[in-house]
Amino acid sequence: MKKLKNILLSLLFLMAFTQIKAQVVTVSGSVNNVVDAYLGVKNALVASNNWDVKSKAAALLVAINTVPEDKLSADQHKLWLAYTDKLKFDSRHIS
């Protein structure tokens, strides 16, 4: 019985740890999500798939909004601000 209790506690600890680890947002991961979403919009536009373009544009907007701007360096933040408004405008209007 004690062994079962230890196994259950270990599983609970492991599940809690993976949940916390999954919530940590990295700059490179979120920027990669933006690039992937942007390429998804581009590919849907090339394929002339209107419904796919709309959904991919909405996904792009979500990806843009999840970039942690407070974790960017000064140069990265300046570059990000130069493009983010245009990307948000276009993805909102496409979706």
N, C-alpha and C positions, 0 to 999 in steps of 0.2 A: 504494500500500500504506500509505503514511504517512497519507493522508487517511482511509482506512478505519479505521486505528488511532485517529485522533483522534475520529472519529465514535463508535466503540465506547466509548472512554473518556468521551466526553460523555454518552452514553446511560447508562452505569453511574453516573456522577456524578448525573445527573438522577434516576435510580431511587433512589439512596441518599438524596438530598435529599427526595424525596417520601415515602419511608418514615419518615424522621425527623420531617418536618412532620406526618404523619398520626398520629404517636404523641403529639404534644403535646395534652394535654387542657386545654380551657378550662372555666372555671366556667360561663359562659353556655351553652356547647354541651352540657355534661353536664346542666344543669338543664333545658334544652329537651328533652333525651332523656327525662328523668323526666316532664315534662309530656306529651310525646307518648305515652309508655307508659301513663300514667295515663288519658289520653283513650281510648287503645285498649282498656283494661280497661272503661271506662265504656261505650263503644260496643258491646263484645261482651256486656256485661251487658244492655244495652237490647235487643239482638238475641236474647237468650236462647240464645246459642251456647256451650254448656258447654266444649267443647274449645278454642274460641278464647279464652274467658275464662281458662282455665288457662294457656295459652301466653302470653297477654298479661300475666297476673299474674307469671309467671316472668320475662318481659322487664322488667317494672317493677322487680322485685327486683334484677335485674342493673344496671339504670339507676341505681337508688338507691345501690347499692354502688360505682358508678364515679364518684360526685361527689367531687372532690378537696377534702375538708373543710379541708385545710391552706391552701388558696388563698382561702378565704372570709374576709371581714372579720369583726370581732368581732360586729357586729349580725347579719350574714348567718348566721354560725355558730350564734348563739343561736336564731334563727328556724328554721334548718334542723334543729337538735336537737329543737325543740318538735314537729316533725311527722314526722321520719324514723322514730322508733321505731314509731309508729302505722302508717305506711305499710308498713314492713317486716313488721310483725306481720300486717296484713291481706293483703298480697300473698303471704306464705308460706302462710297458711291457705287462700287462694283457690286457689293453684296446687297 
